[in-house]
Amino acid sequence: MTAYDRSLFWFRRDLRDRDNAGLYHALKASRQVHCAFVFDRGILEVLPARADRRVEFIRESVVELRESLRRRGGDLVVLHGDAREEIPRLAARLGVGAVFANEDYEPAARARDGAVDRALAADGRRLHLAKDQVVFAKEEVMTRSGGPFTVFTPYKRAWLAKVDAFYLKAWPVERHAAALAAPGSATAVPTLEALGFEATNLSALPVPTGMSGAARLFADFEGRMADYAAARDYPAVKGVSYLSVHNRFGTISIRDLARAAWMAKGDGPATWLSELVWRDFYFQVLWHHPHAATGAFRREYDAIEWPGTDEHFAAWREARTGFPLVDAAMRQLAATGWMHNRLRMVAASFLVKDLLVDWRRGERHFAEALLDFDLAANNGGWQWSASTGCDAQPYFRVFNPVAQSERFDPAGRFIRRYLPELARVPDAFVHAPWTMPAEAQRAAGCVIGRDYPAPIVDHAAQRGKALALFKAARP
């Protein structure tokens, strides 16, 4: 790579100054490296709510990142504007020869980076992008015929056959940290108010921010990883890693996580590593098939005319469906900005195959509400549940919300946590409270239709309608 006197490293969804591929390459190739982060108006101004936990999480993580860079002898320029304009302008002001960043695989990000690349080139500068947010990207794991995988299991086999210690090793940023530009050109981190946003309940949630927060969560999970395979599907149990938001914003390295799982023994680490492979899989699907970002991966299912009503969509969104596990999941999302992965599948299946609402409406709601929203994973998960994606759940398999509740929240602990109106409902009825006799409803202080809604649909009838929709759309 060309040697530069001065370069600029642009932090995006990689808010850490350790094991950061792009930052390592910038430091190694340059005598001096300035660092910058942009609160991008092109992203922020289209967010539907002014109280957005993601903005608060990013801001707190950026504050910690700047302090960490300062301890290394560097600093962070923090800007608020359109990144397509701010990065070329900053590069010119600092007189750098190149801008380094880590690659982003989403269609909008690719368009943004293309615009920045063209603006820099017009001024005689270069944009260098590194692979950092995945273990394998784009064409690194392909079929024997040279095409992209569209089924997960053979992709996973090829991924596991390819991975080794080389692909999982850390990029030693600290080895070249002396090239970080000394403090002097940095700017203050804008307040939430200056960014046009309001404080949320993030600080009251068990969601530590920044690199230190990610490290604490990971240290805790490493002690529980052996139990992951057995515990991960139960929302009332502390079975998952809770690292999804840190993966989303790069406050921890994917190589750290994958290496720990790859080197460990047992079903727990192997199952968790499989989840990380799913993450790579969805990134490569979006890269090779960008049409999936806005429509069905299996294009024939774009022909489905979903008959679900606005009233049913509102009831799902507002946790008024009358199915406790679905409603508890939606309340968890509203209260915390997070939803257990098993419940994401249950809630999505219910919206699409019980309420017959277009999966894209649910996908958009999750995109607005999830603290850990990631386009590739969210889109892939919704299309899996809706049976419209690659390697999707077969359309004739429909989650029964009561059976899922009985299996994965058998004592109703999760349900009661988020639906206190069901607190006194006996275990025998908590999964389907409408089956309680009237006298039992009164004794539990939960009269159906007054204290908790009756089911808004009949699951068996709706399942039949869903199957008919898919059959009609199949070629």
ZIZIHU-V913285 format. One line per field, one symbol per residue. ss: DSSP state (A for helix, B for strand, O for the rest). burial: b if it has 9 or more other C-alpha atoms within 8 Angstrom, else e. A space follows every 10 residues. Layout:
ss = ???
burial = ???
//
This chain:
ss = OOOBBBBBBB BOOOOOOOOO AAAAAAAAAB BBBBBBBBBB AAAAOOOOOO OOAAAAAAAA AAAAAAAAAA AOOOOOBBBB BOAAAAAAAA AAAAOOOBBB BBOOOOAAAA AAAAAAAAAA AAOOOBBBBB OOOOOOOOOO OOOOOOOOOO OAAAAAAAAA AAOOAAAAOO OOAAAAAAAB OOOOOOOOOO OAAAAOOOOO OAAAOOOOOA AAAAAAAAAA AAOOAAAAAA AOOOOOOOOO OOOAAAAAAO OOOAAAAAAA AAAOOOAAAA AAAAAAAAAA AAAAAAAAOA AAAOOOOOAA AAAOOOOOOA AAAAAAAOOO OOOAAAAAAA AAAAAAOOOO AAAAAAAAAA AAAAOOOOAA AAAAAAAAAO OOOOAAAAAA AAAAAAOOOO OOOOOOOOOO AAAAAAAAOO OOAAAAAAOA AAOOOOOOOO OOAAAOOAAA AAAAOOOBOO OBOOOOOOAA AAAAAAAAAA AAAOO
burial = eeebbbbbbb bbebbbbebb bbbbbbbebb bbbbbbbbbb bbeeeeeeee ebbebbbbbb bbbbbbbbbb ebbbbbbbbb bbbbbbbbee bbeeebbbbb bbbebbeebb ebbebbbebb beeebbbebb bbbbbebbee bbbeeeebbe ebeebbebbe eebeeeebbe bbbeebbebb bebeebeebb ebeebebbbb ebeeeeeebb bebbbebbee beebbbbbbe bbbbbeeebe eebebbbbbb bbbbbbebbe bbeebebbbb bbbbebbbbb bbbbbbbeeb bbbebbbbbb beeeeeebee ebbebbbbbb bbbbbbbbbb bbbbebbbbe ebbbbbbbbb bbbbbbbbbe ebbebbbbbb bbbebbbbbb bbbbbbbbbb ebbebeeebe bbebbbebbe ebbbbbebbe bbeebeeebb bbbeebeeee bbebbbbbee bbbbbeeeee ebbeebbebb eebee
//
